[in-house]
Amino acid sequence: MNKVIERVTQRIQDRSRTTRIEYLQRIDLAASDGPSRGHLSCSNLAHGMAASGKAEKESLRGTTVPNIASVSSYNDMLSAHQPFEHYPKLLKEAAAAEGAVAQFAGGVPAMCDGVTQGQDGMDLSLFSRDVIAMSTAVALSHNMFDAALCLGICDKIVPGLLIGALAFGHLPVAFVPAGPMISGLPNKEKARIREEYAAGRIGRDELLAAESASYHSPGTCTFYGTANSNQMLMEFMGLQLPGGSFVNPGTELRDELTAEVVRTVLGITDLGDHYTPIGRIVDEKAIVNAVVGLLASGGSTNHTLHLVAIAAAAGIRIDWTDFADLSSEVPLLAHVYPNGLADVNHFHAAGGLGYMMGQLLDAGLLHEEVQTILGAGLDKFRQEPVIDNGKLGWQSAQSKSLDKEILRPVDAPFNSEGGLLGGEGNIGRAIVKVSAVEEKHHSVTAPARVFESQVAFTEAFNNGELEMDFVAVLACQGPRATGMPELHKLTPYLGVLQNRGFKVALLTDGRMSGASGKVLAAIQVTPEAVCDGVVGKIKDGDQITIDAVAGVLSATANDDPALRLTESSAPSSSHTGMGRELFVQFRKNVSSAECGATIFGGE
């Protein structure tokens, strides 16, 4: 086992000892009370099965037939979630075939950052994760269930479902994906057209045609952003069937995997001999495995927030130093857009997660001795599903990459370090994603240009005011200020300026996420501006250094920026409209970015 992986894992275990013990005691108490219908009164139970068929009612009257809850993010507007429309029926049929019952327990909201990007609704995006967690808890609160299935894909949905499920850590839980849409417009062409539009060389009609050719059918968007990083994490944590993350919707294999997850979770309820609650699967080693998978695949920066919050929900405490230390040891094995030109379908065809996991296990970079929904040992996740004579079967995953432009072995990686780095200095702490940034741009020192919003930035660009070296500074974008929106509206414009030969970078207490592009960005700065953070005190002309290699994040001026009395506050216009007024308590109580930007505890 790699010594750095062991050392970081031990550090997390030591740091989490008290909180982890408290969490396990809590779920053990819930398990001793019984995750079953036996504690419900006759009136309670009658309400819980009133809409069920005759056979289901007979089964639910007793306590020996398992009942599976499904909690779903289905809606028919968003491509990633539309395939879930038919899943409840599939799950019920699969459960009935095994002599069990499945009930649709509840739905959770599923907003799309692609729709709200650059819009007021984006201010609700990060907070939706904690709403989803609470919605999951409400769905499971009826205590009718022996196990649960979480149906989710995208950015905040899977982390929210997992946080909510961990509150019911005595229940066995498995995650059920729907898969990515088939490949559309090549990612390189999509990026080129976006920059052409930003530069004013093409119009809206051409841009919309390109975007529609990229996002064109049911399924998850095919770039390697937060949604597809979610699916990777669920496999690396042993919470999802191996090899199933990137199987396309509407295929026979997808349906067979959906039925198989029912059989899997039925085998680990407390009614049998292999009881495996989710609270025991998600331990310190599983969290470290998740971070390793994130780094090796060049995944989303959003998970430097989400994994912290997920870990905390299981009584485990991690921080950005853990990410940075692991990143120094974990090689980058994948080049998937925005880190490369391929999409997740190409990645899957080249060998996918099974190949990557095998490489990392053989190199001692993953903990093999963990619990999963398939039992003990992560080695079971070296396999991939196939249809054999009309039935689901399993075969060993690829032992060699089928395309080394997309997927490489540990001994010949794209980079010897992971794609996420940390920065620290008199501005505070930040996350820097470099897996999509050319090495020559890994360090930028330039004067600050301070903007109040993305709109102010684009206006300055359109007015020709940004033909220079500069670091764009957007403060008051953090969780307490505005809910921490993603700032991708800036990406094409900064890309155009970088193409013109200017040294440009971004500094913000907001987010950029898994679609972070080719421009150096120090994001999620903490302390944020409205918490007296230096990022909110920077003025035009201050010299800013973002050095991903040295891990430096600093501001230099004639005076000390930290001593400036500038009062940083988010504009009140960002607190009303589009439902934002309903989230005032979230903004008041949310923790810092490094503590997960969550309302469930933190500092």
MIKEKE-120816 format. One record per residue (C-alpha): residue number from 1; residue in one letter; x, y, z. Coordinates in pm, whole numbers, padded with zeros to 5 digits. Layout:
<rs>
R    i  aa    east   north      up
R  NUM   a       X       Y       Z
...
</rs>
This chain:
<rs>
R    i  aa    east   north      up
R    1   m   00000   00000   00000
R    2   n   00130   00345  -00090
R    3   k   00274   00513   00221
R    4   v   00118   00854   00152
R    5   i  -00226   00697   00107
R    6   e  -00178   00510   00435
R    7   r  -00057   00822   00617
R    8   v  -00344   01042   00498
R    9   t  -00596   00770   00581
R   10   q  -00456   00734   00932
R   11   r  -00463   01111   00979
R   12   i  -00829   01119   00879
R   13   q  -00908   00829   01111
R   14   d  -00735   01001   01403
R   15   r  -00903   01335   01334
R   16   s  -01244   01169   01302
R   17   r  -01224   00926   01591
R   18   t  -01481   01090   01819
R   19   t  -01731   01193   01552
R   20   r  -01710   00857   01373
R   21   i  -01774   00664   01694
R   22   e  -02075   00886   01767
R   23   y  -02212   00826   01417
R   24   l  -02170   00448   01436
R   25   q  -02335   00437   01777
R   26   r  -02629   00629   01633
R   27   i  -02682   00396   01338
R   28   d  -02628   00087   01553
R   29   l  -02906   00208   01782
R   30   a  -03135   00259   01483
R   31   a  -03049  -00091   01359
R   32   s  -03127  -00243   01697
R   33   d  -03469  -00081   01684
R   34   g  -03511  -00251   01348
R   35   p  -03530  -00088   01003
R   36   s  -03865  -00253   00947
R   37   r  -04239  -00208   00962
R   38   g  -04267  -00398   01290
R   39   h  -04267  -00080   01498
R   40   l  -04556   00082   01312
R   41   s  -04905   00081   01456
R   42   c  -05184  -00075   01254
R   43   s  -05300   00272   01151
R   44   n  -04944   00369   01049
R   45   l  -04904   00054   00841
R   46   a  -05246   00084   00681
R   47   h  -05158   00431   00557
R   48   g  -04821   00308   00430
R   49   m  -04967   00033   00213
R   50   a  -05310   00172   00122
R   51   a  -05219   00225  -00242
R   52   s  -05046  -00113  -00281
R   53   g  -05189  -00412  -00463
R   54   k  -05336  -00713  -00286
R   55   a  -05020  -00925  -00305
R   56   e  -04803  -00639  -00183
R   57   k  -05036  -00573   00110
R   58   e  -05013  -00936   00215
R   59   s  -04635  -00914   00210
R   60   l  -04623  -00582   00392
R   61   r  -04847  -00703   00676
R   62   g  -04558  -00913   00810
R   63   t  -04197  -00834   00883
R   64   t  -04014  -01109   00695
R   65   v  -04060  -00985   00338
R   66   p  -03815  -00704   00253
R   67   n  -03949  -00373   00128
R   68   i  -03720  -00150  -00081
R   69   a  -03764   00226  -00096
R   70   s  -03671   00411  -00411
R   71   v  -03597   00782  -00399
R   72   s  -03575   00945  -00740
R   73   s  -03469   01269  -00906
R   74   y  -03695   01204  -01207
R   75   n  -03826   01491  -01413
R   76   d  -03893   01501  -01785
R   77   m  -03730   01836  -01861
R   78   l  -03370   01743  -01787
R   79   s  -03198   01488  -02005
R   80   a  -03008   01311  -01725
R   81   h  -03320   01244  -01520
R   82   q  -03581   01177  -01788
R   83   p  -03483   00806  -01820
R   84   f  -03584   00749  -01456
R   85   e  -03953   00778  -01557
R   86   h  -03983   00401  -01605
R   87   y  -03752   00287  -01327
R   88   p  -04012   00249  -01048
R   89   k  -04198  -00009  -01258
R   90   l  -03873  -00196  -01335
R   91   l  -03776  -00194  -00969
R   92   k  -04117  -00320  -00857
R   93   e  -04110  -00603  -01111
R   94   a  -03756  -00705  -01015
R   95   a  -03845  -00702  -00645
R   96   a  -04164  -00903  -00702
R   97   a  -03965  -01164  -00897
R   98   e  -03756  -01213  -00581
R   99   g  -04057  -01230  -00350
R  100   a  -04002  -00877  -00221
R  101   v  -04175  -00540  -00244
R  102   a  -04051  -00206  -00379
R  103   q  -04225   00125  -00310
R  104   f  -04154   00463  -00463
R  105   a  -04084   00651  -00141
R  106   g  -04041   01003  -00273
R  107   g  -03883   01240  -00516
R  108   v  -03612   01501  -00478
R  109   p  -03561   01823  -00676
R  110   a  -03311   01809  -00958
R  111   m  -03206   02142  -01100
R  112   c  -02960   02169  -01388
R  113   d  -02660   02398  -01376
R  114   g  -02656   02391  -01754
R  115   v  -02996   02560  -01763
R  116   t  -02925   02809  -01482
R  117   q  -02565   02891  -01584
R  118   g  -02519   03267  -01567
R  119   q  -02879   03311  -01449
R  120   d  -03023   03412  -01112
R  121   g  -03143   03056  -01048
R  122   m  -02779   02942  -01022
R  123   d  -02771   03100  -00674
R  124   l  -02992   02811  -00557
R  125   s  -02775   02541  -00710
R  126   l  -02537   02454  -00428
R  127   f  -02806   02491  -00163
R  128   s  -03019   02242  -00355
R  129   r  -02780   01969  -00238
R  130   d  -02884   02012   00125
R  131   v  -03250   02042   00022
R  132   i  -03212   01708  -00159
R  133   a  -03056   01555   00153
R  134   m  -03352   01669   00360
R  135   s  -03596   01549   00095
R  136   t  -03429   01206   00101
R  137   a  -03468   01196   00479
R  138   v  -03837   01285   00449
R  139   a  -03886   01004   00194
R  140   l  -03722   00747   00423
R  141   s  -03879   00877   00746
R  142   h  -04186   00652   00716
R  143   n  -03979   00360   00850
R  144   m  -04145   00120   00610
R  145   f  -03823   00004   00452
R  146   d  -03549  -00257   00482
R  147   a  -03327  -00104   00214
R  148   a  -03321   00191  -00026
R  149   l  -03225   00267  -00384
R  150   c  -03119   00621  -00477
R  151   l  -03189   00722  -00837
R  152   g  -02977   01023  -00925
R  153   i  -02713   01149  -01163
R  154   c  -02618   01513  -01167
R  155   d  -02425   01776  -00982
R  156   k  -02589   01824  -00643
R  157   i  -02832   01532  -00667
R  158   v  -02603   01236  -00592
R  159   p  -02420   01411  -00305
R  160   g  -02756   01519  -00160
R  161   l  -02903   01170  -00190
R  162   l  -02594   01024  -00024
R  163   i  -02596   01272   00263
R  164   g  -02964   01199   00321
R  165   a  -02909   00823   00301
R  166   l  -02626   00844   00554
R  167   a  -02874   00991   00803
R  168   f  -03037   00647   00770
R  169   g  -02700   00475   00787
R  170   h  -02854   00157   00932
R  171   l  -03020   00085   00596
R  172   p  -02849  -00092   00306
R  173   v  -02846   00157   00015
R  174   a  -02735   00130  -00347
R  175   f  -02719   00396  -00617
R  176   v  -02887   00354  -00954
R  177   p  -02762   00556  -01254
R  178   a  -02931   00613  -01588
R  179   g  -02621   00660  -01803
R  180   p  -02491   00922  -02050
R  181   m  -02651   01028  -02375
R  182   i  -02481   00902  -02690
R  183   s  -02205   01124  -02825
R  184   g  -02302   01435  -03017
R  185   l  -02103   01732  -03146
R  186   p  -01733   01677  -03065
R  187   n  -01624   01867  -02757
R  188   k  -01339   02046  -02934
R  189   e  -01584   02188  -03187
R  190   k  -01828   02289  -02912
R  191   a  -01554   02479  -02727
R  192   r  -01440   02646  -03049
R  193   i  -01790   02769  -03133
R  194   r  -01838   02908  -02782
R  195   e  -01518   03110  -02816
R  196   e  -01622   03225  -03163
R  197   y  -01948   03354  -03017
R  198   a  -01767   03525  -02727
R  199   a  -01539   03696  -02979
R  200   g  -01842   03818  -03175
R  201   r  -01760   03626  -03493
R  202   i  -02081   03419  -03501
R  203   g  -02436   03484  -03385
R  204   r  -02679   03327  -03141
R  205   d  -02839   03102  -03403
R  206   e  -02508   02929  -03477
R  207   l  -02431   02897  -03106
R  208   l  -02771   02745  -03027
R  209   a  -02736   02496  -03313
R  210   a  -02402   02380  -03175
R  211   e  -02527   02355  -02817
R  212   s  -02832   02157  -02934
R  213   a  -02606   01917  -03123
R  214   s  -02408   01863  -02802
R  215   y  -02702   01819  -02564
R  216   h  -02941   01630  -02784
R  217   s  -03105   01326  -02622
R  218   p  -03195   01155  -02292
R  219   g  -02900   01084  -02067
R  220   t  -02628   01267  -01884
R  221   c  -02418   01529  -02061
R  222   t  -02112   01349  -02196
R  223   f  -01834   01578  -02074
R  224   y  -01655   01482  -01753
R  225   g  -01813   01733  -01519
R  226   t  -01968   01689  -01178
R  227   a  -02247   01460  -01298
R  228   n  -02016   01197  -01443
R  229   s  -01767   01247  -01159
R  230   n  -02058   01152  -00930
R  231   q  -02098   00821  -01109
R  232   m  -01727   00747  -01081
R  233   l  -01736   00821  -00708
R  234   m  -02024   00583  -00645
R  235   e  -01829   00299  -00807
R  236   f  -01506   00384  -00624
R  237   m  -01699   00389  -00295
R  238   g  -01862   00052  -00368
R  239   l  -02216   00193  -00371
R  240   q  -02301   00125  -00736
R  241   l  -02270  -00183  -00954
R  242   p  -01930  -00205  -01126
R  243   g  -01904  -00088  -01484
R  244   g  -02255   00055  -01490
R  245   s  -02186   00428  -01471
R  246   f  -02152   00493  -01843
R  247   v  -02395   00246  -01999
R  248   n  -02633   00443  -02222
R  249   p  -03007   00478  -02142
R  250   g  -03263   00275  -02330
R  251   t  -03036  -00026  -02380
R  252   e  -03092  -00386  -02273
R  253   l  -02781  -00375  -02058
R  254   r  -02904  -00063  -01878
R  255   d  -03236  -00233  -01789
R  256   e  -03064  -00552  -01676
R  257   l  -02835  -00355  -01446
R  258   t  -03136  -00179  -01298
R  259   a  -03296  -00514  -01216
R  260   e  -02967  -00650  -01081
R  261   v  -02928  -00370  -00828
R  262   v  -03257  -00480  -00673
R  263   r  -03126  -00833  -00629
R  264   t  -02802  -00694  -00490
R  265   v  -02960  -00477  -00223
R  266   l  -03203  -00754  -00124
R  267   g  -02901  -00969  -00043
R  268   i  -02766  -00725   00216
R  269   t  -03073  -00640   00428
R  270   d  -03086  -00732   00797
R  271   l  -03334  -01010   00709
R  272   g  -03047  -01218   00571
R  273   d  -02694  -01322   00666
R  274   h  -02503  -01046   00485
R  275   y  -02640  -00729   00643
R  276   t  -02437  -00436   00508
R  277   p  -02567  -00090   00604
R  278   i  -02446   00210   00409
R  279   g  -02305   00371   00722
R  280   r  -02050   00088   00745
R  281   i  -01958   00105   00375
R  282   v  -01885   00478   00380
R  283   d  -01586   00481   00615
R  284   e  -01251   00662   00611
R  285   k  -01099   00423   00357
R  286   a  -01395   00459   00123
R  287   i  -01366   00838   00140
R  288   v  -00994   00821   00058
R  289   n  -01072   00589  -00235
R  290   a  -01323   00846  -00359
R  291   v  -01064   01125  -00348
R  292   v  -00809   00905  -00527
R  293   g  -01063   00830  -00801
R  294   l  -01141   01200  -00835
R  295   l  -00773   01289  -00872
R  296   a  -00681   01005  -01107
R  297   s  -00969   01085  -01341
R  298   g  -00932   01465  -01336
R  299   g  -01280   01506  -01189
R  300   s  -01489   01798  -01076
R  301   t  -01370   02062  -00832
R  302   n  -01722   02060  -00687
R  303   h  -01624   01744  -00502
R  304   t  -01378   01936  -00289
R  305   l  -01704   02064  -00138
R  306   h  -01929   01761  -00175
R  307   l  -01690   01495  -00045
R  308   v  -01623   01706   00265
R  309   a  -01998   01728   00331
R  310   i  -02054   01358   00253
R  311   a  -01774   01254   00486
R  312   a  -01912   01474   00764
R  313   a  -02252   01305   00726
R  314   a  -02077   00977   00817
R  315   g  -01885   01128   01108
R  316   i  -01562   01168   00906
R  317   r  -01361   01491   00887
R  318   i  -01151   01572   00581
R  319   d  -01005   01898   00449
R  320   w  -00828   02040   00145
R  321   t  -00486   01948   00282
R  322   d  -00592   01584   00251
R  323   f  -00684   01644  -00114
R  324   a  -00352   01820  -00182
R  325   d  -00140   01551  -00014
R  326   l  -00319   01275  -00205
R  327   s  -00291   01472  -00529
R  328   s   00088   01479  -00492
R  329   e   00091   01098  -00507
R  330   v  -00196   01004  -00741
R  331   p  -00121   01015  -01116
R  332   l  -00364   01156  -01371
R  333   l  -00477   00859  -01583
R  334   a  -00759   01005  -01793
R  335   h  -00801   01281  -02049
R  336   v  -01174   01341  -02083
R  337   y  -01323   01677  -02180
R  338   p  -01261   01942  -02052
R  339   n  -00922   01786  -01971
R  340   g  -00902   01627  -02316
R  341   l  -01108   01590  -02632
R  342   a  -01282   01259  -02555
R  343   d  -01618   01224  -02383
R  344   v  -01727   00965  -02125
R  345   n  -01853   00727  -02394
R  346   h  -01504   00721  -02546
R  347   f  -01354   00681  -02197
R  348   h  -01584   00387  -02124
R  349   a  -01496   00222  -02456
R  350   a  -01122   00265  -02389
R  351   g  -01147   00059  -02069
R  352   g  -01334   00289  -01836
R  353   l  -01353   00277  -01461
R  354   g  -01279  -00095  -01437
R  355   y  -00942  -00048  -01606
R  356   m  -00862   00259  -01400
R  357   m  -00957   00091  -01073
R  358   g  -00743  -00211  -01157
R  359   q  -00443   00011  -01229
R  360   l  -00482   00199  -00900
R  361   l  -00537  -00118  -00698
R  362   d  -00228  -00284  -00844
R  363   a  -00022   00026  -00764
R  364   g  -00139   00028  -00402
R  365   l  -00319   00360  -00446
R  366   l  -00661   00232  -00338
R  367   h  -00776   00052  -00026
R  368   e  -00893  -00291  -00142
R  369   e  -01005  -00412   00201
R  370   v  -01334  -00219   00217
R  371   q  -01700  -00311   00237
R  372   t  -01916  -00265  -00075
R  373   i  -02269  -00352  -00182
R  374   l  -02112  -00667  -00334
R  375   g  -01946  -00768  -00008
R  376   a  -01591  -00731   00118
R  377   g  -01319  -00616  -00120
R  378   l  -01292  -00354  -00392
R  379   d  -01135  -00615  -00619
R  380   k  -01489  -00709  -00729
R  381   f  -01502  -00377  -00913
R  382   r  -01243  -00485  -01169
R  383   q  -01527  -00642  -01367
R  384   e  -01776  -00506  -01617
R  385   p  -02127  -00613  -01719
R  386   v  -02220  -00783  -02046
R  387   i  -02530  -00940  -02195
R  388   d  -02466  -01310  -02256
R  389   n  -02744  -01513  -02421
R  390   g  -03002  -01257  -02312
R  391   k  -02884  -01255  -01950
R  392   l  -02665  -01024  -01746
R  393   g  -02314  -01158  -01697
R  394   w  -01979  -01026  -01582
R  395   q  -01632  -01032  -01732
R  396   s  -01294  -00897  -01631
R  397   a  -01242  -00533  -01718
R  398   q  -00979  -00441  -01976
R  399   s  -00625  -00502  -01855
R  400   k  -00485  -00270  -02122
R  401   s  -00608   00069  -02237
R  402   l  -00764   00056  -02582
R  403   d  -00682   00424  -02643
R  404   k  -00383   00580  -02466
R  405   e  -00489   00928  -02579
R  406   i  -00781   00888  -02337
R  407   l  -00674   00641  -02070
R  408   r  -00325   00552  -01956
R  409   p  -00159   00309  -01712
R  410   v  -00012   00416  -01379
R  411   d   00344   00380  -01510
R  412   a   00283   00615  -01805
R  413   p   00025   00871  -01687
R  414   f  -00070   01204  -01840
R  415   n   00073   01364  -01528
R  416   s   00249   01222  -01226
R  417   e   00014   01420  -00999
R  418   g  -00363   01452  -00978
R  419   g  -00558   01728  -01148
R  420   l  -00649   01921  -00831
R  421   l  -00407   02135  -00635
R  422   g  -00429   02377  -00347
R  423   g  -00320   02737  -00314
R  424   e  -00249   02925   00006
R  425   g  -00122   03267   00105
R  426   n  -00229   03605   00236
R  427   i  -00551   03584   00032
R  428   g  -00651   03259   00205
R  429   r  -00691   02904   00076
R  430   a  -00828   02796  -00259
R  431   i  -00865   02505  -00500
R  432   v  -00686   02511  -00836
R  433   k  -00774   02262  -01108
R  434   v  -00487   02218  -01354
R  435   s  -00575   01900  -01540
R  436   a  -00719   02104  -01829
R  437   v  -00461   02386  -01810
R  438   e  -00142   02380  -02017
R  439   e   00171   02368  -01801
R  440   k   00290   02708  -01925
R  441   h  -00019   02863  -01769
R  442   h   00017   02698  -01427
R  443   s   00154   03018  -01277
R  444   v   00028   03370  -01343
R  445   t   00133   03697  -01179
R  446   a  -00058   04000  -01306
R  447   p  -00251   04307  -01191
R  448   a  -00600   04257  -01050
R  449   r  -00910   04367  -01233
R  450   v  -01201   04361  -00991
R  451   f  -01557   04294  -01112
R  452   e  -01885   04290  -00921
R  453   s  -02042   04029  -01146
R  454   q  -02007   03817  -01457
R  455   v  -02217   04075  -01642
R  456   a  -01971   04352  -01549
R  457   f  -01687   04135  -01678
R  458   t  -01852   04062  -02013
R  459   e  -01936   04432  -02058
R  460   a  -01569   04521  -02002
R  461   f  -01468   04255  -02255
R  462   n  -01715   04377  -02514
R  463   n  -01594   04735  -02464
R  464   g  -01235   04628  -02540
R  465   e  -01113   04709  -02188
R  466   l  -00943   04374  -02120
R  467   e  -00670   04357  -02384
R  468   m  -00397   04310  -02122
R  469   d  -00244   04072  -01870
R  470   f  -00469   04056  -01563
R  471   v  -00626   03840  -01294
R  472   a  -01003   03875  -01293
R  473   v  -01124   03900  -00932
R  474   l  -01487   03822  -00855
R  475   a  -01559   03842  -00482
R  476   c  -01887   03811  -00293
R  477   q  -01966   03490  -00481
R  478   g  -01923   03258  -00181
R  479   p  -02184   03045  -00003
R  480   r  -02281   03311   00254
R  481   a  -02290   03589  -00002
R  482   t  -02493   03446  -00287
R  483   g  -02504   03068  -00249
R  484   m  -02177   03017  -00440
R  485   p  -02285   03009  -00806
R  486   e  -02067   02866  -01082
R  487   l  -01902   03129  -01297
R  488   h  -01873   02958  -01636
R  489   k  -02000   03261  -01822
R  490   l  -01643   03391  -01791
R  491   t  -01472   03086  -01941
R  492   p  -01510   03155  -02316
R  493   y  -01404   03520  -02277
R  494   l  -01096   03438  -02071
R  495   g  -01015   03167  -02324
R  496   v  -01029   03419  -02609
R  497   l  -00793   03654  -02425
R  498   q  -00552   03370  -02349
R  499   n  -00557   03270  -02717
R  500   r  -00458   03629  -02800
R  501   g  -00142   03586  -02593
R  502   f  -00242   03758  -02272
R  503   k  -00163   03615  -01928
R  504   v  -00502   03580  -01764
R  505   a  -00643   03398  -01462
R  506   l  -00945   03400  -01232
R  507   l  -00962   03451  -00856
R  508   t  -01296   03403  -00683
R  509   d  -01476   03276  -00377
R  510   g  -01733   03129  -00615
R  511   r  -01721   02797  -00804
R  512   m  -01620   02674  -01147
R  513   s  -01690   02299  -01114
R  514   g  -01619   02004  -01339
R  515   a  -01640   02202  -01661
R  516   s  -01341   02415  -01557
R  517   g  -01151   02499  -01871
R  518   k  -00805   02589  -01995
R  519   v  -00760   02911  -01796
R  520   l  -00588   02906  -01455
R  521   a  -00842   02964  -01178
R  522   a  -00814   02983  -00800
R  523   i  -01167   02916  -00683
R  524   q  -01369   02860  -00365
R  525   v  -01141   03105  -00182
R  526   t  -01186   03087   00192
R  527   p  -01241   03293   00398
R  528   e  -01492   03436   00156
R  529   a  -01539   03808   00108
R  530   v  -01842   03855   00334
R  531   c  -01655   03681   00617
R  532   d  -01386   03954   00607
R  533   g  -01183   03758   00354
R  534   v  -00898   03935   00174
R  535   v  -01046   03837  -00162
R  536   g  -01310   04105  -00099
R  537   k  -01049   04374  -00021
R  538   i  -00844   04346  -00339
R  539   k  -00837   04659  -00556
R  540   d  -00764   04717  -00924
R  541   g  -00388   04713  -00977
R  542   d  -00293   04494  -00682
R  543   q  -00042   04235  -00798
R  544   i  -00194   03885  -00776
R  545   t   00004   03562  -00790
R  546   i  -00163   03227  -00853
R  547   d   00109   02963  -00867
R  548   a  -00033   02610  -00884
R  549   v   00313   02452  -00882
R  550   a   00433   02623  -00565
R  551   g   00085   02633  -00413
R  552   v   00098   03013  -00370
R  553   l  -00202   03246  -00362
R  554   s  -00101   03601  -00277
R  555   a  -00179   03968  -00323
R  556   t   00089   04239  -00318
R  557   a   00019   04612  -00281
R  558   n   00168   04927  -00127
R  559   d  -00039   04858   00183
R  560   d  -00146   04531   00343
R  561   p  -00472   04419   00175
R  562   a  -00568   04229   00489
R  563   l  -00580   04553   00690
R  564   r  -00810   04738   00452
R  565   l  -01144   04832   00601
R  566   t  -01340   04775   00282
R  567   e  -01675   04625   00375
R  568   s  -01760   04337   00145
R  569   s  -02124   04246   00109
R  570   a  -02322   04076  -00162
R  571   p  -02561   04304  -00350
R  572   s  -02911   04272  -00205
R  573   s  -03040   04206  -00556
R  574   s  -02884   03859  -00532
R  575   h  -03103   03772  -00232
R  576   t  -03447   03817  -00386
R  577   g  -03623   03686  -00692
R  578   m  -03615   03338  -00845
R  579   g  -03688   03192  -00499
R  580   r  -03369   03325  -00340
R  581   e  -03559   03496  -00059
R  582   l  -03656   03150   00069
R  583   f  -03290   03065   00135
R  584   v  -03197   03343   00376
R  585   q  -03142   03095   00661
R  586   f  -02914   02888   00439
R  587   r  -02696   03191   00364
R  588   k  -02680   03280   00734
R  589   n  -02587   02931   00853
R  590   v  -02383   02776   00574
R  591   s  -02028   02665   00655
R  592   s  -01718   02769   00463
R  593   a  -01622   02608   00132
R  594   e  -01348   02400   00296
R  595   c  -01602   02269   00547
R  596   g  -01830   02159   00264
R  597   a  -02047   02471   00224
R  598   t  -02323   02291   00412
R  599   i  -02590   02392   00662
R  600   f  -02541   02058   00843
R  601   g  -02273   02161   01088
R  602   g  -01926   02278   00990
R  603   e  -01741   02563   01151
</rs>
